[in-house]
Amino acid sequence: MFVKKESLRRTLLVSACAAVAVLTPSLHGATCTTQSQMTAAQRSTFMGEARTIGAIVQSGDTQALRAKILPAIASDFDGIAASVTALKPQIQTATMTVDSVYLLDASKDAPGAERTQFFCGSPIVVLTFNGIPPGTYALAILHATGVKDPQQIALILASAPGNQWQLAGFYAKPMIHADHDGIWYWTSARRYAQMKDDWTAWLYYHIAEALLSPVDFLSSPNLQKLQQEAQQAHPKDFPADKSQTSLNTQGASYSLSAVDTTTQFGGLDLDVHYIPNPTQTAQLRTPTEARKQVTDIMTALLAQHPGLRQAFHGMWVHADQGDSSVFALELPMEQIAPGTQPQALNNPPATH
């Protein structure tokens, strides 16, 4: 994932996976009832449960939340409690609303099923789970708004004896990134794609996807359209998980291993990682040489992709060895000198 979301995520009873792209009816017995298809009593029940647990999360009352946890996942409660405690300062004064609820009936599924999919409503929303035990569940998506960092919270509820509903899964993700929402990033990504500024478009598309998808196991026509647009803008010269890209500066070549985004200093910064060769590593031991090395990378990258200068507040560059950085520097874009890049960035990537 390209966006450093600083998100809180906790999957408990079920393991969720990304939904498949093809939206076709399920061949199994799992069914989904959307909010509009529910009876008034069902809708009142699920929305009431969601509001109750949402209020507990908002107050940070982990003991009250423990009482709501499904016994089968009680051993994982410490993770939930830590997430709720971290989330409390951001949402304790927020307005909590229930955005949507889904009733998920997998009671007729065979035990041990590898995948269960729920096809919900029209246009079809697909929810895909791995290893879900047979049973009846509900997914509730809440919004905590009216605060500096609004959040979307997803709750998975499981039916328990005595007409009770207990918490079986918890997720929280931001709705805003660097003061903008997902629609803004999607619209901006389209504009950059039209200008053939594929690096900026690619990064903005992935921020949009992270903000607009409340949980990773949900797929919808709109999200699929966003993903398809992102793939069309995918730069061939962009470093990936198992490949590196060469960036040529004046008299030197650097191996870029990752490019991401970060809001560590508030604004939206480009976050660049490279792997120095032995000569470059030796130069990093001298502060002036280290600063020159990373600022040369900044200048060369902006010369190759000038649209990045307007799209981001600044740039981080990290020189990495193993899992740690031996040197890192952040500069606002206005402090990065303009330059020219005599050679193309897209050397053939080295696959590992």
C-alpha positions as CSV (number, residue, x, y, z in Angstrom):
1,M,0.0,0.0,0.0
2,F,1.4,3.3,-1.0
3,V,-0.3,5.5,1.6
4,K,1.3,5.5,5.0
5,K,-2.1,5.7,6.7
6,E,-1.1,5.4,10.3
7,S,-4.3,3.4,10.4
8,L,-5.6,1.2,13.1
9,R,-6.7,-2.2,12.0
10,R,-7.6,-5.3,13.9
11,T,-9.0,-8.5,12.3
12,L,-10.2,-11.0,14.8
13,L,-12.5,-14.0,14.2
14,V,-12.3,-13.9,10.5
15,S,-9.4,-13.4,8.0
16,A,-10.5,-11.0,5.3
17,C,-8.9,-10.8,1.8
18,A,-9.2,-8.4,-1.0
19,A,-12.4,-9.0,-3.0
20,V,-12.1,-10.4,-6.5
21,A,-12.7,-8.1,-9.4
22,V,-15.5,-10.0,-11.1
23,L,-18.9,-9.3,-9.5
24,T,-20.9,-12.5,-10.0
25,P,-23.5,-14.2,-7.8
26,S,-22.3,-16.6,-5.2
27,L,-22.5,-20.3,-5.8
28,H,-22.7,-21.0,-2.1
29,G,-25.3,-20.5,0.5
30,A,-24.0,-17.2,1.9
31,T,-26.4,-14.3,1.5
32,C,-26.3,-10.6,2.2
33,T,-29.1,-8.3,3.2
34,T,-28.4,-4.6,2.8
35,Q,-29.7,-1.8,5.0
36,S,-32.5,-0.9,2.6
37,Q,-33.6,-4.6,2.3
38,M,-33.8,-5.2,6.1
39,T,-37.0,-5.1,8.0
40,A,-37.5,-2.1,10.3
41,A,-36.8,-4.3,13.3
42,Q,-33.6,-5.7,11.8
43,R,-32.4,-2.2,10.8
44,S,-33.1,-0.9,14.3
45,T,-31.3,-3.8,15.9
46,F,-28.1,-3.6,13.9
47,M,-27.9,0.2,13.9
48,G,-28.5,0.2,17.6
49,E,-25.7,-2.3,18.2
50,A,-23.3,-0.3,16.0
51,R,-24.1,2.9,17.9
52,T,-23.6,1.2,21.2
53,I,-20.2,-0.2,20.3
54,G,-19.3,3.0,18.5
55,A,-20.0,5.0,21.7
56,I,-17.8,2.6,23.7
57,V,-15.0,2.9,21.2
58,Q,-15.4,6.7,21.2
59,S,-15.1,6.8,25.0
60,G,-12.1,4.5,25.0
61,D,-13.9,2.3,27.6
62,T,-11.9,-0.9,27.0
63,Q,-13.5,-2.7,29.9
64,A,-17.0,-2.2,28.5
65,L,-15.7,-3.3,25.1
66,R,-14.3,-6.5,26.6
67,A,-17.8,-7.4,27.6
68,K,-18.9,-7.2,24.0
69,I,-16.1,-9.4,22.6
70,L,-17.0,-12.8,21.1
71,P,-15.4,-15.4,23.5
72,A,-13.7,-17.1,20.6
73,I,-11.4,-14.1,20.0
74,A,-11.0,-13.0,23.6
75,S,-7.3,-13.9,23.5
76,D,-6.8,-11.1,20.9
77,F,-8.5,-8.4,23.0
78,D,-5.2,-6.7,23.9
79,G,-4.7,-5.7,20.3
80,I,-8.3,-4.3,20.1
81,A,-7.8,-2.4,23.3
82,A,-4.5,-0.8,22.1
83,S,-6.2,0.3,18.9
84,V,-9.2,1.8,20.7
85,T,-6.9,3.6,23.2
86,A,-4.9,5.1,20.3
87,L,-8.0,6.1,18.4
88,K,-9.8,7.8,21.4
89,P,-8.0,11.2,21.2
90,Q,-9.0,11.6,17.5
91,I,-12.7,10.8,17.9
92,Q,-13.7,11.5,21.5
93,T,-15.5,14.7,20.4
94,A,-16.6,13.5,17.0
95,T,-20.2,13.1,15.7
96,M,-20.7,9.3,15.3
97,T,-23.1,8.2,12.6
98,V,-23.8,4.7,11.1
99,D,-23.1,5.0,7.4
100,S,-24.2,1.5,6.4
101,V,-25.0,-2.0,7.7
102,Y,-25.0,-5.4,6.1
103,L,-26.5,-8.7,7.5
104,L,-24.3,-11.6,6.4
105,D,-25.8,-15.1,6.6
106,A,-23.2,-17.8,6.3
107,S,-25.0,-20.3,8.5
108,K,-25.4,-22.8,5.7
109,D,-21.8,-22.8,4.7
110,A,-19.8,-26.0,5.2
111,P,-17.3,-25.8,8.1
112,G,-13.8,-25.1,6.9
113,A,-14.7,-23.3,3.8
114,E,-11.6,-21.5,2.4
115,R,-13.5,-18.5,1.1
116,T,-16.9,-17.0,1.6
117,Q,-18.3,-14.2,-0.5
118,F,-21.3,-12.0,0.1
119,F,-23.0,-10.2,-2.8
120,C,-24.8,-7.2,-1.5
121,G,-27.4,-5.0,-3.2
122,S,-27.4,-3.3,-6.6
123,P,-24.9,-2.1,-7.7
124,I,-23.3,-5.1,-6.2
125,V,-20.9,-4.7,-3.2
126,V,-18.8,-7.8,-2.7
127,L,-17.5,-8.8,0.8
128,T,-14.9,-11.5,0.7
129,F,-13.6,-13.5,3.7
130,N,-11.2,-16.3,4.2
131,G,-11.8,-19.0,6.8
132,I,-15.0,-17.6,8.2
133,P,-16.8,-20.1,10.5
134,P,-20.5,-20.9,9.6
135,G,-22.8,-18.4,11.3
136,T,-24.6,-15.1,11.0
137,Y,-22.7,-11.9,11.0
138,A,-23.2,-8.2,10.4
139,L,-20.9,-5.5,9.1
140,A,-21.5,-2.0,10.3
141,I,-19.5,1.0,8.9
142,L,-19.5,4.2,11.1
143,H,-18.2,7.7,10.4
144,A,-16.6,9.8,13.1
145,T,-16.7,13.4,11.8
146,G,-16.6,17.0,12.9
147,V,-13.0,16.6,14.2
148,K,-9.6,17.3,12.8
149,D,-8.9,13.7,11.8
150,P,-12.3,12.1,10.9
151,Q,-12.3,8.3,10.9
152,Q,-14.3,5.5,9.4
153,I,-14.8,2.5,11.7
154,A,-15.9,-0.9,10.6
155,L,-17.3,-3.4,13.0
156,I,-17.9,-7.1,12.4
157,L,-20.6,-8.5,14.7
158,A,-21.3,-12.2,15.2
159,S,-24.6,-13.6,16.3
160,A,-24.4,-15.2,19.8
161,P,-26.8,-17.3,21.9
162,G,-29.6,-15.3,23.5
163,N,-30.2,-13.0,20.6
164,Q,-26.9,-11.2,21.4
165,W,-24.5,-9.7,19.0
166,Q,-20.8,-9.6,19.9
167,L,-17.8,-7.9,18.4
168,A,-15.8,-10.2,16.1
169,G,-13.7,-7.7,14.1
170,F,-12.6,-4.1,14.3
171,Y,-11.1,-1.8,11.8
172,A,-10.4,2.0,11.7
173,K,-9.1,4.1,8.8
174,P,-8.8,7.8,8.3
175,M,-11.2,9.6,6.0
176,I,-8.8,12.5,5.3
177,H,-5.2,12.6,4.3
178,A,-3.3,15.8,4.4
179,D,-6.5,17.8,4.6
180,H,-8.2,16.2,1.6
181,D,-10.7,13.4,1.2
182,G,-10.6,10.5,-1.3
183,I,-12.8,12.1,-3.9
184,W,-10.3,15.0,-4.1
185,Y,-7.4,12.7,-4.6
186,W,-9.3,10.7,-7.2
187,T,-10.2,13.8,-9.1
188,S,-6.7,15.2,-8.8
189,A,-5.2,11.8,-9.9
190,R,-7.3,11.9,-13.1
191,R,-6.0,15.4,-13.9
192,Y,-2.4,14.3,-13.4
193,A,-3.1,11.2,-15.6
194,Q,-4.4,13.4,-18.3
195,M,-1.3,15.5,-18.2
196,K,0.8,12.3,-18.4
197,D,2.2,12.9,-15.0
198,D,2.0,9.2,-14.2
199,W,4.1,9.2,-11.0
200,T,1.9,11.8,-9.3
201,A,-1.3,10.1,-10.7
202,W,-0.2,6.7,-9.4
203,L,0.5,7.9,-5.9
204,Y,-2.7,10.0,-5.7
205,Y,-4.8,7.1,-7.0
206,H,-3.6,4.9,-4.2
207,I,-4.2,7.5,-1.6
208,A,-7.8,7.8,-3.0
209,E,-8.3,4.0,-2.8
210,A,-7.1,3.8,0.8
211,L,-9.4,6.6,1.8
212,L,-12.5,5.5,-0.1
213,S,-12.3,1.8,0.8
214,P,-13.6,1.4,4.4
215,V,-12.2,-2.2,4.6
216,D,-9.8,-4.1,2.4
217,F,-12.3,-7.0,1.8
218,L,-14.9,-4.8,0.2
219,S,-15.2,-4.4,-3.5
220,S,-17.7,-2.2,-5.5
221,P,-18.1,-0.9,-9.0
222,N,-16.7,2.5,-8.1
223,L,-13.7,1.1,-6.3
224,Q,-13.0,-1.2,-9.3
225,K,-13.2,1.8,-11.6
226,L,-10.7,3.6,-9.4
227,Q,-8.4,0.6,-9.4
228,Q,-8.6,0.3,-13.2
229,E,-7.7,3.9,-13.7
230,A,-4.8,3.5,-11.4
231,Q,-3.4,0.6,-13.3
232,Q,-3.7,2.5,-16.6
233,A,-1.5,5.2,-15.0
234,H,1.0,2.8,-13.5
235,P,4.5,4.1,-14.4
236,K,6.9,1.6,-15.9
237,D,9.8,3.3,-14.1
238,F,8.3,3.1,-10.6
239,P,10.2,1.1,-8.0
240,A,8.2,-1.9,-6.8
241,D,8.5,-4.5,-4.0
242,K,10.9,-6.7,-5.9
243,S,12.5,-4.3,-8.2
244,Q,14.6,-1.2,-8.1
245,T,14.9,1.7,-10.5
246,S,18.1,3.6,-11.4
247,L,18.1,7.4,-11.0
248,N,21.0,9.0,-12.8
249,T,22.3,12.3,-11.4
250,Q,25.4,14.3,-12.5
251,G,28.1,11.7,-12.5
252,A,26.4,9.2,-10.3
253,S,23.6,6.6,-10.4
254,Y,21.4,5.7,-7.4
255,S,19.2,2.7,-6.9
256,L,15.7,3.7,-5.8
257,S,14.0,0.9,-3.8
258,A,10.7,2.5,-2.8
259,V,8.7,5.7,-3.3
260,D,5.7,6.4,-1.0
261,T,4.0,9.3,0.7
262,T,4.1,10.5,4.3
263,T,2.5,13.2,6.4
264,Q,5.0,13.0,9.2
265,F,5.5,16.8,9.2
266,G,1.8,17.5,8.5
267,G,2.0,18.2,4.8
268,L,1.9,15.6,2.1
269,D,5.6,14.6,1.4
270,L,7.1,12.3,-1.1
271,D,9.0,9.5,0.7
272,V,11.9,8.1,-1.3
273,H,14.2,5.2,-0.3
274,Y,17.4,4.2,-2.0
275,I,20.1,1.6,-1.5
276,P,23.6,3.2,-1.6
277,N,26.5,1.2,-3.1
278,P,29.7,0.8,-1.1
279,T,31.2,4.0,-2.4
280,Q,28.1,6.0,-1.6
281,T,27.8,4.4,1.8
282,A,31.3,5.6,2.6
283,Q,30.4,9.1,1.5
284,L,27.4,9.1,3.9
285,R,29.8,9.1,6.9
286,T,30.7,12.7,6.1
287,P,27.7,15.1,6.9
288,T,28.4,17.4,4.0
289,E,28.8,14.5,1.5
290,A,25.6,12.8,2.9
291,R,23.6,16.0,2.5
292,K,24.9,16.5,-1.1
293,Q,24.1,12.9,-2.0
294,V,20.4,13.1,-0.9
295,T,19.8,16.6,-2.3
296,D,21.3,15.4,-5.6
297,I,18.7,12.7,-5.6
298,M,15.9,15.2,-4.8
299,T,17.0,17.5,-7.6
300,A,17.3,14.7,-10.2
301,L,14.0,13.2,-9.3
302,L,12.2,16.5,-9.7
303,A,14.0,17.2,-12.9
304,Q,12.7,13.9,-14.3
305,H,9.2,14.3,-12.9
306,P,8.6,18.1,-12.5
307,G,4.9,17.6,-11.6
308,L,5.9,16.2,-8.2
309,R,7.1,19.6,-7.1
310,Q,3.5,21.0,-7.2
311,A,1.8,17.9,-6.0
312,F,3.8,17.5,-2.7
313,H,4.8,19.7,0.2
314,G,8.3,18.3,0.3
315,M,10.5,15.3,0.0
316,W,12.0,12.8,2.3
317,V,15.1,10.8,1.1
318,H,16.3,7.8,3.1
319,A,19.6,5.9,2.5
320,D,18.9,2.4,3.6
321,Q,21.0,-0.5,4.7
322,G,18.9,-3.6,5.6
323,D,15.8,-2.5,7.5
324,S,17.2,0.8,8.8
325,S,18.2,4.2,7.3
326,V,21.8,5.3,7.7
327,F,20.9,8.8,6.7
328,A,17.6,10.7,6.0
329,L,16.7,14.3,5.1
330,E,13.5,16.1,4.5
331,L,13.2,19.4,2.6
332,P,10.2,21.5,1.5
333,M,10.0,21.6,-2.3
334,E,10.9,25.3,-2.4
335,Q,14.2,24.5,-0.8
336,I,15.1,21.9,-3.4
337,A,17.2,23.4,-6.2
338,P,16.0,23.1,-9.8
339,G,18.2,21.0,-12.0
340,T,18.4,19.1,-15.3
341,Q,18.6,15.4,-15.8
342,P,20.6,14.3,-18.8
343,Q,19.6,10.7,-18.7
344,A,16.2,9.0,-18.4
345,L,15.1,7.6,-15.1
346,N,13.8,4.4,-16.6
347,N,16.8,2.1,-16.7
348,P,15.8,-1.6,-16.8
349,P,14.8,-2.4,-13.2
350,A,16.9,-5.0,-11.4
351,T,14.7,-7.8,-10.2
352,H,15.7,-9.6,-7.0
